[in-house]
């Protein structure tokens, strides 16, 4: 994936994570993203806590 496509995907994730509440435990965030049908960074359909953690850290929303 090129950087422009990744940036566009991340911009959409920020909105969704803000709506969900990115302060929640990673497991809860992963469950919410999966329930909403948000594709994972690699295009999968099931989020896990580690993927949620990496995305939140990459976006600068969590340490």
mmCIF file of the N, C-alpha and C atoms, coordinates in Angstrom:
data_MODEL
# 
_entry.id   MODEL 
# 
loop_
_atom_site.group_PDB 
_atom_site.id 
_atom_site.type_symbol 
_atom_site.label_atom_id 
_atom_site.label_alt_id 
_atom_site.label_comp_id 
_atom_site.label_asym_id 
_atom_site.label_entity_id 
_atom_site.label_seq_id 
_atom_site.pdbx_PDB_ins_code 
_atom_site.Cartn_x 
_atom_site.Cartn_y 
_atom_site.Cartn_z 
_atom_site.occupancy 
_atom_site.B_iso_or_equiv 
_atom_site.pdbx_formal_charge 
_atom_site.auth_seq_id 
_atom_site.auth_comp_id 
_atom_site.auth_asym_id 
_atom_site.auth_atom_id 
_atom_site.pdbx_PDB_model_num 
ATOM 1   N N  . UNK A 1 1  ? 0.861   -1.176 0.000  1.00 0.00 ? 1  UNK A N  1 
ATOM 2   C CA . UNK A 1 1  ? 0.000   0.000  0.000  1.00 0.00 ? 1  UNK A CA 1 
ATOM 3   C C  . UNK A 1 1  ? 0.903   1.233  0.000  1.00 0.00 ? 1  UNK A C  1 
ATOM 4   N N  . UNK A 1 2  ? 0.572   2.207  -0.838 1.00 0.00 ? 2  UNK A N  1 
ATOM 5   C CA . UNK A 1 2  ? 1.390   3.406  -0.868 1.00 0.00 ? 2  UNK A CA 1 
ATOM 6   C C  . UNK A 1 2  ? 1.042   4.328  0.302  1.00 0.00 ? 2  UNK A C  1 
ATOM 7   N N  . UNK A 1 3  ? 1.878   5.306  0.534  1.00 0.00 ? 3  UNK A N  1 
ATOM 8   C CA . UNK A 1 3  ? 1.688   6.178  1.699  1.00 0.00 ? 3  UNK A CA 1 
ATOM 9   C C  . UNK A 1 3  ? 0.426   7.021  1.609  1.00 0.00 ? 3  UNK A C  1 
ATOM 10  N N  . UNK A 1 4  ? 0.026   7.404  0.409  1.00 0.00 ? 4  UNK A N  1 
ATOM 11  C CA . UNK A 1 4  ? -1.205  8.188  0.266  1.00 0.00 ? 4  UNK A CA 1 
ATOM 12  C C  . UNK A 1 4  ? -2.428  7.357  0.647  1.00 0.00 ? 4  UNK A C  1 
ATOM 13  N N  . UNK A 1 5  ? -2.468  6.125  0.204  1.00 0.00 ? 5  UNK A N  1 
ATOM 14  C CA . UNK A 1 5  ? -3.586  5.243  0.542  1.00 0.00 ? 5  UNK A CA 1 
ATOM 15  C C  . UNK A 1 5  ? -3.598  4.952  2.045  1.00 0.00 ? 5  UNK A C  1 
ATOM 16  N N  . UNK A 1 6  ? -2.418  4.738  2.631  1.00 0.00 ? 6  UNK A N  1 
ATOM 17  C CA . UNK A 1 6  ? -2.336  4.480  4.075  1.00 0.00 ? 6  UNK A CA 1 
ATOM 18  C C  . UNK A 1 6  ? -2.799  5.705  4.858  1.00 0.00 ? 6  UNK A C  1 
ATOM 19  N N  . UNK A 1 7  ? -2.425  6.891  4.416  1.00 0.00 ? 7  UNK A N  1 
ATOM 20  C CA . UNK A 1 7  ? -2.847  8.117  5.096  1.00 0.00 ? 7  UNK A CA 1 
ATOM 21  C C  . UNK A 1 7  ? -4.363  8.297  5.016  1.00 0.00 ? 7  UNK A C  1 
ATOM 22  N N  . UNK A 1 8  ? -4.948  7.978  3.878  1.00 0.00 ? 8  UNK A N  1 
ATOM 23  C CA . UNK A 1 8  ? -6.403  8.080  3.721  1.00 0.00 ? 8  UNK A CA 1 
ATOM 24  C C  . UNK A 1 8  ? -7.108  7.086  4.630  1.00 0.00 ? 8  UNK A C  1 
ATOM 25  N N  . UNK A 1 9  ? -6.596  5.862  4.693  1.00 0.00 ? 9  UNK A N  1 
ATOM 26  C CA . UNK A 1 9  ? -7.173  4.843  5.572  1.00 0.00 ? 9  UNK A CA 1 
ATOM 27  C C  . UNK A 1 9  ? -7.081  5.290  7.023  1.00 0.00 ? 9  UNK A C  1 
ATOM 28  N N  . UNK A 1 10 ? -5.910  5.805  7.415  1.00 0.00 ? 10 UNK A N  1 
ATOM 29  C CA . UNK A 1 10 ? -5.716  6.248  8.798  1.00 0.00 ? 10 UNK A CA 1 
ATOM 30  C C  . UNK A 1 10 ? -6.626  7.413  9.159  1.00 0.00 ? 10 UNK A C  1 
ATOM 31  N N  . UNK A 1 11 ? -6.869  8.303  8.233  1.00 0.00 ? 11 UNK A N  1 
ATOM 32  C CA . UNK A 1 11 ? -7.762  9.437  8.500  1.00 0.00 ? 11 UNK A CA 1 
ATOM 33  C C  . UNK A 1 11 ? -9.162  8.930  8.829  1.00 0.00 ? 11 UNK A C  1 
ATOM 34  N N  . UNK A 1 12 ? -9.625  7.936  8.093  1.00 0.00 ? 12 UNK A N  1 
ATOM 35  C CA . UNK A 1 12 ? -10.928 7.349  8.370  1.00 0.00 ? 12 UNK A CA 1 
ATOM 36  C C  . UNK A 1 12 ? -10.952 6.636  9.708  1.00 0.00 ? 12 UNK A C  1 
ATOM 37  N N  . UNK A 1 13 ? -9.840  6.002  10.074 1.00 0.00 ? 13 UNK A N  1 
ATOM 38  C CA . UNK A 1 13 ? -9.774  5.306  11.357 1.00 0.00 ? 13 UNK A CA 1 
ATOM 39  C C  . UNK A 1 13 ? -9.834  6.274  12.529 1.00 0.00 ? 13 UNK A C  1 
ATOM 40  N N  . UNK A 1 14 ? -9.221  7.430  12.387 1.00 0.00 ? 14 UNK A N  1 
ATOM 41  C CA . UNK A 1 14 ? -9.245  8.414  13.484 1.00 0.00 ? 14 UNK A CA 1 
ATOM 42  C C  . UNK A 1 14 ? -10.684 8.778  13.811 1.00 0.00 ? 14 UNK A C  1 
ATOM 43  N N  . UNK A 1 15 ? -11.493 9.021  12.796 1.00 0.00 ? 15 UNK A N  1 
ATOM 44  C CA . UNK A 1 15 ? -12.893 9.367  13.024 1.00 0.00 ? 15 UNK A CA 1 
ATOM 45  C C  . UNK A 1 15 ? -13.636 8.234  13.734 1.00 0.00 ? 15 UNK A C  1 
ATOM 46  N N  . UNK A 1 16 ? -13.420 7.015  13.269 1.00 0.00 ? 16 UNK A N  1 
ATOM 47  C CA . UNK A 1 16 ? -14.097 5.863  13.874 1.00 0.00 ? 16 UNK A CA 1 
ATOM 48  C C  . UNK A 1 16 ? -13.610 5.645  15.305 1.00 0.00 ? 16 UNK A C  1 
ATOM 49  N N  . UNK A 1 17 ? -12.309 5.739  15.528 1.00 0.00 ? 17 UNK A N  1 
ATOM 50  C CA . UNK A 1 17 ? -11.765 5.528  16.869 1.00 0.00 ? 17 UNK A CA 1 
ATOM 51  C C  . UNK A 1 17 ? -12.226 6.605  17.840 1.00 0.00 ? 17 UNK A C  1 
ATOM 52  N N  . UNK A 1 18 ? -12.380 7.822  17.349 1.00 0.00 ? 18 UNK A N  1 
ATOM 53  C CA . UNK A 1 18 ? -12.894 8.896  18.194 1.00 0.00 ? 18 UNK A CA 1 
ATOM 54  C C  . UNK A 1 18 ? -14.339 8.609  18.578 1.00 0.00 ? 18 UNK A C  1 
ATOM 55  N N  . UNK A 1 19 ? -15.117 8.118  17.632 1.00 0.00 ? 19 UNK A N  1 
ATOM 56  C CA . UNK A 1 19 ? -16.511 7.776  17.902 1.00 0.00 ? 19 UNK A CA 1 
ATOM 57  C C  . UNK A 1 19 ? -16.611 6.616  18.898 1.00 0.00 ? 19 UNK A C  1 
ATOM 58  N N  . UNK A 1 20 ? -15.786 5.606  18.706 1.00 0.00 ? 20 UNK A N  1 
ATOM 59  C CA . UNK A 1 20 ? -15.787 4.437  19.596 1.00 0.00 ? 20 UNK A CA 1 
ATOM 60  C C  . UNK A 1 20 ? -15.304 4.828  20.996 1.00 0.00 ? 20 UNK A C  1 
ATOM 61  N N  . UNK A 1 21 ? -14.293 5.655  21.037 1.00 0.00 ? 21 UNK A N  1 
ATOM 62  C CA . UNK A 1 21 ? -13.653 6.021  22.296 1.00 0.00 ? 21 UNK A CA 1 
ATOM 63  C C  . UNK A 1 21 ? -12.337 5.281  22.414 1.00 0.00 ? 21 UNK A C  1 
ATOM 64  N N  . UNK A 1 22 ? -11.250 5.895  21.951 1.00 0.00 ? 22 UNK A N  1 
ATOM 65  C CA . UNK A 1 22 ? -9.967  5.223  21.877 1.00 0.00 ? 22 UNK A CA 1 
ATOM 66  C C  . UNK A 1 22 ? -9.298  5.035  23.226 1.00 0.00 ? 22 UNK A C  1 
ATOM 67  N N  . UNK A 1 23 ? -9.936  5.497  24.319 1.00 0.00 ? 23 UNK A N  1 
ATOM 68  C CA . UNK A 1 23 ? -9.379  5.319  25.650 1.00 0.00 ? 23 UNK A CA 1 
ATOM 69  C C  . UNK A 1 23 ? -9.708  3.946  26.226 1.00 0.00 ? 23 UNK A C  1 
ATOM 70  N N  . UNK A 1 24 ? -10.599 3.212  25.578 1.00 0.00 ? 24 UNK A N  1 
ATOM 71  C CA . UNK A 1 24 ? -11.023 1.887  26.046 1.00 0.00 ? 24 UNK A CA 1 
ATOM 72  C C  . UNK A 1 24 ? -9.861  0.895  25.957 1.00 0.00 ? 24 UNK A C  1 
ATOM 73  N N  . UNK A 1 25 ? -10.008 -0.257 26.615 1.00 0.00 ? 25 UNK A N  1 
ATOM 74  C CA . UNK A 1 25 ? -9.002  -1.313 26.449 1.00 0.00 ? 25 UNK A CA 1 
ATOM 75  C C  . UNK A 1 25 ? -8.914  -1.735 24.982 1.00 0.00 ? 25 UNK A C  1 
ATOM 76  N N  . UNK A 1 26 ? -7.724  -2.140 24.567 1.00 0.00 ? 26 UNK A N  1 
ATOM 77  C CA . UNK A 1 26 ? -7.498  -2.513 23.175 1.00 0.00 ? 26 UNK A CA 1 
ATOM 78  C C  . UNK A 1 26 ? -8.452  -3.620 22.726 1.00 0.00 ? 26 UNK A C  1 
ATOM 79  N N  . UNK A 1 27 ? -8.720  -4.578 23.589 1.00 0.00 ? 27 UNK A N  1 
ATOM 80  C CA . UNK A 1 27 ? -9.615  -5.676 23.239 1.00 0.00 ? 27 UNK A CA 1 
ATOM 81  C C  . UNK A 1 27 ? -11.006 -5.151 22.888 1.00 0.00 ? 27 UNK A C  1 
ATOM 82  N N  . UNK A 1 28 ? -11.502 -4.203 23.677 1.00 0.00 ? 28 UNK A N  1 
ATOM 83  C CA . UNK A 1 28 ? -12.828 -3.624 23.413 1.00 0.00 ? 28 UNK A CA 1 
ATOM 84  C C  . UNK A 1 28 ? -12.846 -2.849 22.094 1.00 0.00 ? 28 UNK A C  1 
ATOM 85  N N  . UNK A 1 29 ? -11.779 -2.125 21.827 1.00 0.00 ? 29 UNK A N  1 
ATOM 86  C CA . UNK A 1 29 ? -11.678 -1.376 20.572 1.00 0.00 ? 29 UNK A CA 1 
ATOM 87  C C  . UNK A 1 29 ? -11.677 -2.347 19.396 1.00 0.00 ? 29 UNK A C  1 
ATOM 88  N N  . UNK A 1 30 ? -10.898 -3.427 19.517 1.00 0.00 ? 30 UNK A N  1 
ATOM 89  C CA . UNK A 1 30 ? -10.835 -4.428 18.446 1.00 0.00 ? 30 UNK A CA 1 
ATOM 90  C C  . UNK A 1 30 ? -12.211 -5.037 18.191 1.00 0.00 ? 30 UNK A C  1 
ATOM 91  N N  . UNK A 1 31 ? -12.933 -5.340 19.243 1.00 0.00 ? 31 UNK A N  1 
ATOM 92  C CA . UNK A 1 31 ? -14.280 -5.908 19.089 1.00 0.00 ? 31 UNK A CA 1 
ATOM 93  C C  . UNK A 1 31 ? -15.214 -4.938 18.382 1.00 0.00 ? 31 UNK A C  1 
ATOM 94  N N  . UNK A 1 32 ? -15.148 -3.660 18.753 1.00 0.00 ? 32 UNK A N  1 
ATOM 95  C CA . UNK A 1 32 ? -15.992 -2.647 18.125 1.00 0.00 ? 32 UNK A CA 1 
ATOM 96  C C  . UNK A 1 32 ? -15.661 -2.495 16.638 1.00 0.00 ? 32 UNK A C  1 
ATOM 97  N N  . UNK A 1 33 ? -14.371 -2.459 16.317 1.00 0.00 ? 33 UNK A N  1 
ATOM 98  C CA . UNK A 1 33 ? -13.969 -2.322 14.913 1.00 0.00 ? 33 UNK A CA 1 
ATOM 99  C C  . UNK A 1 33 ? -14.437 -3.523 14.093 1.00 0.00 ? 33 UNK A C  1 
ATOM 100 N N  . UNK A 1 34 ? -14.315 -4.717 14.672 1.00 0.00 ? 34 UNK A N  1 
ATOM 101 C CA . UNK A 1 34 ? -14.769 -5.930 13.986 1.00 0.00 ? 34 UNK A CA 1 
ATOM 102 C C  . UNK A 1 34 ? -16.280 -5.888 13.776 1.00 0.00 ? 34 UNK A C  1 
ATOM 103 N N  . UNK A 1 35 ? -17.032 -5.518 14.824 1.00 0.00 ? 35 UNK A N  1 
ATOM 104 C CA . UNK A 1 35 ? -18.497 -5.452 14.729 1.00 0.00 ? 35 UNK A CA 1 
ATOM 105 C C  . UNK A 1 35 ? -18.953 -4.441 13.684 1.00 0.00 ? 35 UNK A C  1 
ATOM 106 N N  . UNK A 1 36 ? -18.213 -3.356 13.533 1.00 0.00 ? 36 UNK A N  1 
ATOM 107 C CA . UNK A 1 36 ? -18.578 -2.322 12.562 1.00 0.00 ? 36 UNK A CA 1 
ATOM 108 C C  . UNK A 1 36 ? -18.146 -2.669 11.138 1.00 0.00 ? 36 UNK A C  1 
ATOM 109 N N  . UNK A 1 37 ? -17.415 -3.755 10.998 1.00 0.00 ? 37 UNK A N  1 
ATOM 110 C CA . UNK A 1 37 ? -16.981 -4.166 9.667  1.00 0.00 ? 37 UNK A CA 1 
ATOM 111 C C  . UNK A 1 37 ? -15.834 -3.353 9.108  1.00 0.00 ? 37 UNK A C  1 
ATOM 112 N N  . UNK A 1 38 ? -15.050 -2.726 9.980  1.00 0.00 ? 38 UNK A N  1 
ATOM 113 C CA . UNK A 1 38 ? -13.902 -1.936 9.543  1.00 0.00 ? 38 UNK A CA 1 
ATOM 114 C C  . UNK A 1 38 ? -12.777 -2.901 9.174  1.00 0.00 ? 38 UNK A C  1 
ATOM 115 N N  . UNK A 1 39 ? -12.254 -2.808 7.955  1.00 0.00 ? 39 UNK A N  1 
ATOM 116 C CA . UNK A 1 39 ? -11.164 -3.720 7.582  1.00 0.00 ? 39 UNK A CA 1 
ATOM 117 C C  . UNK A 1 39 ? -9.884  -3.406 8.358  1.00 0.00 ? 39 UNK A C  1 
ATOM 118 N N  . UNK A 1 40 ? -9.131  -4.454 8.671  1.00 0.00 ? 40 UNK A N  1 
ATOM 119 C CA . UNK A 1 40 ? -7.850  -4.280 9.346  1.00 0.00 ? 40 UNK A CA 1 
ATOM 120 C C  . UNK A 1 40 ? -6.860  -3.630 8.377  1.00 0.00 ? 40 UNK A C  1 
ATOM 121 N N  . UNK A 1 41 ? -5.715  -3.171 8.868  1.00 0.00 ? 41 UNK A N  1 
ATOM 122 C CA . UNK A 1 41 ? -4.730  -2.561 7.963  1.00 0.00 ? 41 UNK A CA 1 
ATOM 123 C C  . UNK A 1 41 ? -4.307  -3.471 6.810  1.00 0.00 ? 41 UNK A C  1 
ATOM 124 N N  . UNK A 1 42 ? -4.358  -4.774 7.011  1.00 0.00 ? 42 UNK A N  1 
ATOM 125 C CA . UNK A 1 42 ? -4.003  -5.705 5.944  1.00 0.00 ? 42 UNK A CA 1 
ATOM 126 C C  . UNK A 1 42 ? -5.208  -6.193 5.154  1.00 0.00 ? 42 UNK A C  1 
ATOM 127 N N  . UNK A 1 43 ? -6.382  -5.621 5.443  1.00 0.00 ? 43 UNK A N  1 
ATOM 128 C CA . UNK A 1 43 ? -7.574  -5.965 4.690  1.00 0.00 ? 43 UNK A CA 1 
ATOM 129 C C  . UNK A 1 43 ? -8.401  -7.098 5.267  1.00 0.00 ? 43 UNK A C  1 
ATOM 130 N N  . UNK A 1 44 ? -8.042  -7.567 6.448  1.00 0.00 ? 44 UNK A N  1 
ATOM 131 C CA . UNK A 1 44 ? -8.816  -8.624 7.086  1.00 0.00 ? 44 UNK A CA 1 
ATOM 132 C C  . UNK A 1 44 ? -10.117 -8.103 7.665  1.00 0.00 ? 44 UNK A C  1 
ATOM 133 N N  . UNK A 1 45 ? -10.906 -9.007 8.215  1.00 0.00 ? 45 UNK A N  1 
ATOM 134 C CA . UNK A 1 45 ? -12.196 -8.591 8.762  1.00 0.00 ? 45 UNK A CA 1 
ATOM 135 C C  . UNK A 1 45 ? -12.299 -8.754 10.272 1.00 0.00 ? 45 UNK A C  1 
ATOM 136 N N  . UNK A 1 46 ? -11.261 -9.300 10.919 1.00 0.00 ? 46 UNK A N  1 
ATOM 137 C CA . UNK A 1 46 ? -11.294 -9.494 12.363 1.00 0.00 ? 46 UNK A CA 1 
ATOM 138 C C  . UNK A 1 46 ? -10.111 -8.790 13.010 1.00 0.00 ? 46 UNK A C  1 
ATOM 139 N N  . UNK A 1 47 ? -10.414 -7.821 13.845 1.00 0.00 ? 47 UNK A N  1 
ATOM 140 C CA . UNK A 1 47 ? -9.391  -7.097 14.579 1.00 0.00 ? 47 UNK A CA 1 
ATOM 141 C C  . UNK A 1 47 ? -9.023  -7.868 15.837 1.00 0.00 ? 47 UNK A C  1 
ATOM 142 N N  . UNK A 1 48 ? -7.771  -7.692 16.282 1.00 0.00 ? 48 UNK A N  1 
ATOM 143 C CA . UNK A 1 48 ? -7.373  -8.209 17.583 1.00 0.00 ? 48 UNK A CA 1 
ATOM 144 C C  . UNK A 1 48 ? -6.748  -7.066 18.378 1.00 0.00 ? 48 UNK A C  1 
ATOM 145 N N  . UNK A 1 49 ? -6.534  -7.291 19.651 1.00 0.00 ? 49 UNK A N  1 
ATOM 146 C CA . UNK A 1 49 ? -6.045  -6.231 20.531 1.00 0.00 ? 49 UNK A CA 1 
ATOM 147 C C  . UNK A 1 49 ? -4.687  -5.688 20.081 1.00 0.00 ? 49 UNK A C  1 
ATOM 148 N N  . UNK A 1 50 ? -3.798  -6.557 19.613 1.00 0.00 ? 50 UNK A N  1 
ATOM 149 C CA . UNK A 1 50 ? -2.467  -6.118 19.188 1.00 0.00 ? 50 UNK A CA 1 
ATOM 150 C C  . UNK A 1 50 ? -2.554  -5.198 17.975 1.00 0.00 ? 50 UNK A C  1 
ATOM 151 N N  . UNK A 1 51 ? -3.412  -5.520 17.031 1.00 0.00 ? 51 UNK A N  1 
ATOM 152 C CA . UNK A 1 51 ? -3.575  -4.667 15.854 1.00 0.00 ? 51 UNK A CA 1 
ATOM 153 C C  . UNK A 1 51 ? -4.140  -3.315 16.252 1.00 0.00 ? 51 UNK A C  1 
ATOM 154 N N  . UNK A 1 52 ? -5.120  -3.321 17.142 1.00 0.00 ? 52 UNK A N  1 
ATOM 155 C CA . UNK A 1 52 ? -5.694  -2.060 17.626 1.00 0.00 ? 52 UNK A CA 1 
ATOM 156 C C  . UNK A 1 52 ? -4.622  -1.227 18.322 1.00 0.00 ? 52 UNK A C  1 
ATOM 157 N N  . UNK A 1 53 ? -3.808  -1.866 19.148 1.00 0.00 ? 53 UNK A N  1 
ATOM 158 C CA . UNK A 1 53 ? -2.744  -1.154 19.851 1.00 0.00 ? 53 UNK A CA 1 
ATOM 159 C C  . UNK A 1 53 ? -1.768  -0.520 18.865 1.00 0.00 ? 53 UNK A C  1 
ATOM 160 N N  . UNK A 1 54 ? -1.348  -1.275 17.861 1.00 0.00 ? 54 UNK A N  1 
ATOM 161 C CA . UNK A 1 54 ? -0.386  -0.752 16.883 1.00 0.00 ? 54 UNK A CA 1 
ATOM 162 C C  . UNK A 1 54 ? -0.957  0.426  16.102 1.00 0.00 ? 54 UNK A C  1 
ATOM 163 N N  . UNK A 1 55 ? -2.223  0.336  15.729 1.00 0.00 ? 55 UNK A N  1 
ATOM 164 C CA . UNK A 1 55 ? -2.851  1.424  14.982 1.00 0.00 ? 55 UNK A CA 1 
ATOM 165 C C  . UNK A 1 55 ? -2.941  2.677  15.856 1.00 0.00 ? 55 UNK A C  1 
ATOM 166 N N  . UNK A 1 56 ? -3.388  2.519  17.091 1.00 0.00 ? 56 UNK A N  1 
ATOM 167 C CA . UNK A 1 56 ? -3.509  3.672  17.988 1.00 0.00 ? 56 UNK A CA 1 
ATOM 168 C C  . UNK A 1 56 ? -2.159  4.320  18.236 1.00 0.00 ? 56 UNK A C  1 
ATOM 169 N N  . UNK A 1 57 ? -1.120  3.523  18.392 1.00 0.00 ? 57 UNK A N  1 
ATOM 170 C CA . UNK A 1 57 ? 0.220   4.080  18.583 1.00 0.00 ? 57 UNK A CA 1 
ATOM 171 C C  . UNK A 1 57 ? 0.709   4.777  17.323 1.00 0.00 ? 57 UNK A C  1 
ATOM 172 N N  . UNK A 1 58 ? 0.481   4.171  16.152 1.00 0.00 ? 58 UNK A N  1 
ATOM 173 C CA . UNK A 1 58 ? 0.909   4.774  14.897 1.00 0.00 ? 58 UNK A CA 1 
ATOM 174 C C  . UNK A 1 58 ? 0.233   6.118  14.672 1.00 0.00 ? 58 UNK A C  1 
ATOM 175 N N  . UNK A 1 59 ? -1.035  6.200  15.065 1.00 0.00 ? 59 UNK A N  1 
ATOM 176 C CA . UNK A 1 59 ? -1.792  7.440  14.886 1.00 0.00 ? 59 UNK A CA 1 
ATOM 177 C C  . UNK A 1 59 ? -1.488  8.469  15.969 1.00 0.00 ? 59 UNK A C  1 
ATOM 178 N N  . UNK A 1 60 ? -0.720  8.073  16.971 1.00 0.00 ? 60 UNK A N  1 
ATOM 179 C CA . UNK A 1 60 ? -0.383  8.992  18.052 1.00 0.00 ? 60 UNK A CA 1 
ATOM 180 C C  . UNK A 1 60 ? -1.507  9.209  19.055 1.00 0.00 ? 60 UNK A C  1 
ATOM 181 N N  . UNK A 1 61 ? -2.483  8.303  19.076 1.00 0.00 ? 61 UNK A N  1 
ATOM 182 C CA . UNK A 1 61 ? -3.613  8.445  20.002 1.00 0.00 ? 61 UNK A CA 1 
ATOM 183 C C  . UNK A 1 61 ? -3.309  7.828  21.366 1.00 0.00 ? 61 UNK A C  1 
ATOM 184 N N  . UNK A 1 62 ? -2.398  6.880  21.391 1.00 0.00 ? 62 UNK A N  1 
ATOM 185 C CA . UNK A 1 62 ? -1.981  6.237  22.650 1.00 0.00 ? 62 UNK A CA 1 
ATOM 186 C C  . UNK A 1 62 ? -0.470  6.091  22.648 1.00 0.00 ? 62 UNK A C  1 
ATOM 187 N N  . UNK A 1 63 ? 0.080   5.956  23.813 1.00 0.00 ? 63 UNK A N  1 
ATOM 188 C CA . UNK A 1 63 ? 1.532   5.783  23.953 1.00 0.00 ? 63 UNK A CA 1 
ATOM 189 C C  . UNK A 1 63 ? 1.932   4.346  23.892 1.00 0.00 ? 63 UNK A C  1 
# 
